[in-house]
Amino acid sequence: MTAHQAVHPIATMCRVLGVSPSGYYAWRERPLSRRARADVKLSAEIQAIHRESRGTYGVPRIHAELAERGIPVGRKRIARLMRGAGLQGVSRRKAFRTTVRDETARPAPDLVERHFTAARPDQLWVADITYVPTWAGFLYLAVVGDAWSRRGWAMETHLRTELVLAALNMAVAQRRPTAVIHHSDQGCQYTSVAFGKRCAEAGVRPSMGSVGDAYNNALCESFFATLECELLDRHRFRTQVEARLAVFDFIEGWYNPRRRHSALEYRSPMTFERSQARNDRTVTSGATIDQGGAMSLSPSGAVQ
């Protein structure tokens, strides 16, 4: 009514809406209730957290962030205030095929069999490839991730074996493992002679999941789902350099140090790693998107 009082008299609007002018003026002068004032303050806090999360957090992670800040509040109340503010989390995009099986190549045995557990560093690595669209054409991102902590990655404009070799070499140089299991799908890049030879030289034990089973590399797919829905779906990159820098910033500026993961009791990967200095914990597998949060990324030297 206040917004339209320059056009229509207050008395006329009150009559149309079925309220008395005195009641309207009393309501306008009445202070907000304690609950309403608390909602205003809480809503501002929620909006700040949502901005800090780069617009990705939904109710569960905002709830965890508020709890850490010493603000006890129920999830239903958070959901109500988020709806009122027009806020929501992000969702995933459709898949794109990046690995093609070589029918003539002999795959490595499956040494994991869906048991994505790691009781210590450099016991199990998982690997896969995804794409990064740009106006200048696709970039392809290959990762090698330690199910316990660090991982290496590489980006190229092609899907040749050199892409996965670069990611493997980065991980080997950073971690210097002994008898680590390297688990991937049966893409031709991973079944190639060159990749098998490099694994043998580095003391890496190749492992490959069965064909057509989405859960056989769920841990790595989980990270890709997070990258895609929180970064790639929400930005358009004009150049490949712009895309490389954006991926680097997502990993080092957000995913590793700050993003909360349900699999880690809503802690960030770096916070989780620091806690392991005090308490040992086995990272278990699962089918949810956030189980990949048990792995952090180390992209040092990846951006050329």
VENRABEL-V486031 format. One record per run of one state. SS is the DSSP state (~ for helix, > for strand, _ for the rest). FROM is the first residue (numbers start at 1). TO is the last residue. If there is no record, write none. Layout:
ss={SS	SS}
from={FROM	FROM}
to={TO	TO}
This chain:
ss={_	~	_	~	_	~	_	~	_	~	_	~	_	>	_	>	_	>	_	>	_	>	_	>	_	~	_	>	_	>	~	_	~	_	>	_	~	_	~	_	>	_	~	_	>	~	_	>	_	~	_	>	_	~	_}
from={1	2	5	10	18	21	30	34	53	59	69	75	86	101	102	118	119	124	133	134	135	139	147	151	157	161	176	181	185	187	188	192	193	203	205	209	214	231	232	235	237	238	240	256	261	262	265	267	268	269	276	283	284	289	295}
to={1	4	9	17	20	29	33	52	58	68	74	85	100	101	117	118	123	132	133	134	138	146	150	156	160	175	180	184	186	187	191	192	202	204	208	213	230	231	234	236	237	239	255	260	261	264	266	267	268	275	282	283	288	294	304}
